[in-house]
Amino acid sequence: MLYELIAVVRSGNLFEIKDIAKTAGSLVLQSGGVIRGYTNWGLFTLPRRTRMHQAWHTHGHYFIMRFDSSGAAQCRLREKLGLDPRMIRYSVVRLAQKLEHMVDVEGQVPWNNRDLSLSAFVPGADLTGARLQPRYSYRKQEGRGRRL
């Protein structure tokens, strides 16, 4: 079966990321699997502050590995990554189960380089230095918060 590992490693030096990717790849290869490719997405801010292995994380280094292996090998990979204190998050997704669906899948995962800043969503607005306001403001009324 074809799987995709999406991993977020704590932000540190590049050696840690390479070591985790090499460990994951060697687990797949030892179980008789095939690695289709690695894609390094780089360092990003996490969607929210995350606590993992007794530490708070705000940034993470993302990488993706596509591989073919058995279900048992995928379970061993998940167990090994879950015990590694350098990992923040990971997810293993099955992309295809039948051979005819696996043929067209490439090893590299393209990254969309579109402009995802707020100015792209608000036409004509100059948001440099602007502070975002909450969508709802709450006020106290009779001991309970209420949307305005």
N, C-alpha and C positions, 0 to 999 in steps of 0.2 A: 504494500500500500504506500501511497505517496503522502508524506507529511510535511508540514512547515512548522519550524520552531521559531517563534518570535520571542526574543529575550531582551530584557532590560537589565544591564549590569550597572553597579554603582559607578559614579564618575570617579575615575582615578587615572592611573597611567594606562597606556595602550597595551602594555604587557598583560594586565589582568584580563582584558577583553579577549586578547588572542589566546590566552591560556584556557579560558572557559570555552571558547569556540573550538579549540583543539581537543579539549576533554570531551565535549559533546560529539565531535566528529569521530573520535577514536572509539567511543561507546557504540556508535552506529556501525562502524567498520568491523569491530570485533564480533558483532552479532550477525555479520554477513550482509549488512545493508550497503547501500550505495549513496554517496553524497552527491547531489546534483549541483549545489552551489551555495556560496555564502554571499550575503549582501550586507555591507556596513552602512548603516544610516547615520551614524554619528551621535553626538551629544545633543540632547534635547531637554527642555524643562518638562517635568512630569505634569500630568493634568492636575494633580493635587499632591500635597505633601503626604508621603507614605512612610509608614513605620515597618521596617523589616529587619529581622535579626538584631533587635535592640538598638536600632539607630534610625533617625529620621532622614529621609532622602527627598531632595527637591529637584535633582537633575539625574539623568540616567543616560547611559550609552546603549543605543538600540542596534541589534543585529538580527539578521534572519538567515536561517539555514533550511534549505529544502533537501529532503532525503527520502529514499525508499528503504523500508525495513518492515519487520514483522511488528505485530502489536505488542509482543513481549519486550522487544527492544525499545519501543517507544515508552513503555512503562518504566523500564530501568533508567532511561534517560530522564524522565520526569522525577524519579526518586533521587537521582544523583544531583540534579539541578536544585531541587528543593532543599537539600542539605548544605549547599554551598553558600557561605555567608556573603559572598560578593554579589549574589543575584538579588535583584529587587523584585522583578516579576518575570514570568515566562508563561508561554502558552504553546501547546502543541495542537495543531489543527490538521485533520485529515483532509487532503485536497482531492484525492481520487482513490477509488478502490479497484476499478477495472482497468485493464491494460489499455483499452482503446481511449480512455479518458486521460491516461498519463502521458501519452505520446506527445501531445502538443504543449505540455507545461515546460517552461524554461527553468533553468536553475537560478537565474538572477531575478530579483524583484525590483522593478523600476520604482523610483521615488518621484512623486509629482512635485515639481519645483515651482508651482504657482505661488503668487504673492498671497499669503494668508494673513496679512496685517488687517487691522480694523479699517483702515482707509479704503481697502478694496471692497468692503461691504457697505460703506457709507459714502456714496458718490459726492464729490465736491467738498468733503469735510477735511479740514486740516486737524488731525488729532495728535500732533506732536506736543508732548507735554501735558496732554489732557488727562484728567483723572476720571476713571469710570465711576459712575454712580450706581448704587444698587437699583435693581429693577423695581422693587417695591420698597416703600418706606413704611415703617410700623410706628404706631403711636399707642400709648397706653390709654385704654378706655375701660373703666370699671374692672381693672385688674387683668385684662386680657389684651394681647396684641391684636391689631386689626389692620388689614390692608386698606390703604387709602385709595 
